[in-house]
Amino acid sequence: MTTKILVSRRSIQLLRVLVSGIFLVAGFNHLINIKETAQRIEQASFKGIALFFGEPEWLIILSGIAMLVAGFFFLIGYKTKWAAIVLMAVLIPITLTIQVGQITTLGPLFKNVAIFGGLIFFVMNDTSNLLK
């Protein structure tokens, strides 16, 4: 049996807009700071995770493009569930590579966990009727 919970339409829209912001900023930063971001990967405790997928510079460019495109779609509410899935797919390896294993980055680690929770909300709930 499914129980319906009433949630403000505006609160869901606001959550979507606020969560998208970090991906738009991060995607842009990835594309303009490729070398600096690659250095962060090289210094990470679990850099092997990123290196498993390929050259850091290409991963940074691809993740930057993915964050910008999916972040924009998420912002405007277009294919929100799929945009959230793409953003989760980008967020997981970034979090595992950069934040996990670095005791000094517990704040950013749990920031990413919270963002992941926000994305899960949109994957698990049909919010497509909010545009009407």
C-alpha positions in Angstrom: 0.0 0.0 0.0 1.3 3.4 -1.0 0.8 6.3 1.4 0.6 9.8 -0.2 2.3 12.6 1.5 1.5 16.2 0.7 4.5 18.3 -0.1 4.5 21.9 -1.3 5.1 22.2 -5.1 7.3 25.3 -4.5 9.5 23.5 -2.0 10.2 20.7 -4.5 11.0 23.3 -7.2 13.2 25.2 -4.7 15.1 22.0 -3.8 15.7 21.2 -7.4 17.0 24.7 -8.2 19.3 24.8 -5.1 20.7 21.4 -5.7 21.4 22.1 -9.3 23.6 25.1 -8.4 26.5 23.1 -7.1 26.7 21.0 -10.3 26.6 24.1 -12.6 29.4 25.8 -10.6 31.4 22.6 -10.3 31.0 21.7 -14.0 32.1 25.2 -15.0 35.1 25.0 -12.6 36.1 21.6 -14.0 36.2 23.0 -17.5 38.2 26.2 -16.6 40.5 24.6 -14.0 41.5 21.3 -15.6 45.1 21.2 -14.4 44.2 22.2 -10.8 41.5 19.6 -10.7 43.9 17.0 -12.1 46.3 17.9 -9.3 43.6 17.3 -6.7 43.1 13.8 -8.2 46.8 13.1 -8.0 46.9 14.1 -4.4 43.8 12.0 -3.4 44.2 8.9 -1.2 41.9 7.0 -3.6 43.2 8.4 -6.9 43.2 4.8 -8.3 39.4 5.0 -8.6 39.7 7.9 -11.0 42.7 6.4 -12.8 40.8 3.2 -13.4 38.4 5.1 -15.6 41.0 6.9 -17.7 43.2 9.9 -17.9 42.3 12.5 -15.3 42.2 15.4 -17.8 39.6 13.6 -20.0 37.6 12.6 -17.0 37.5 16.2 -15.7 36.3 17.4 -19.1 33.7 14.7 -19.4 32.5 15.2 -15.9 32.4 19.0 -16.4 30.2 18.6 -19.5 28.0 16.1 -17.8 27.5 18.3 -14.7 26.7 21.3 -16.9 24.2 19.6 -19.1 22.5 17.4 -16.5 22.7 20.3 -14.0 20.9 22.6 -16.4 18.3 20.0 -17.2 17.8 19.4 -13.5 17.6 23.2 -12.9 14.8 23.7 -15.5 13.0 20.4 -14.5 13.5 18.7 -17.9 13.9 14.9 -17.5 14.6 15.5 -13.8 14.8 11.9 -12.9 17.4 11.1 -15.6 19.3 14.3 -14.9 19.5 13.2 -11.2 20.7 9.8 -12.2 23.5 11.3 -14.4 24.5 13.7 -11.6 24.6 10.8 -9.1 26.8 8.8 -11.6 29.2 11.7 -11.7 29.0 12.4 -7.9 29.8 8.9 -6.7 33.3 8.5 -8.3 34.2 12.1 -7.4 33.2 11.6 -3.8 35.0 8.2 -3.6 38.2 9.6 -5.2 38.5 13.0 -3.6 36.7 13.0 -0.2 36.8 9.5 1.1 40.0 8.6 2.9 40.9 12.2 3.7 40.1 13.0 7.3 40.5 16.7 6.6 37.6 16.7 4.1 34.8 15.3 6.2 32.7 18.4 5.6 32.8 18.1 1.8 32.3 14.3 2.2 29.0 14.8 4.1 28.0 17.7 1.8 28.2 15.2 -1.1 26.2 12.7 0.9 23.5 15.3 1.5 23.5 16.3 -2.2 23.2 12.6 -3.1 20.2 12.4 -0.8 18.6 15.4 -2.6 19.1 13.6 -5.9 17.7 10.4 -4.6 14.5 12.3 -3.8 14.0 13.1 -7.4 14.9 9.6 -8.6 12.4 8.0 -6.2 9.5 10.6 -6.7 7.7 11.5 -9.8 7.9 15.3 -10.0 7.2 15.6 -13.7 3.7 17.1 -13.1 5.2 20.1 -11.4 5.8 21.9 -14.7 2.1 22.1 -15.4 
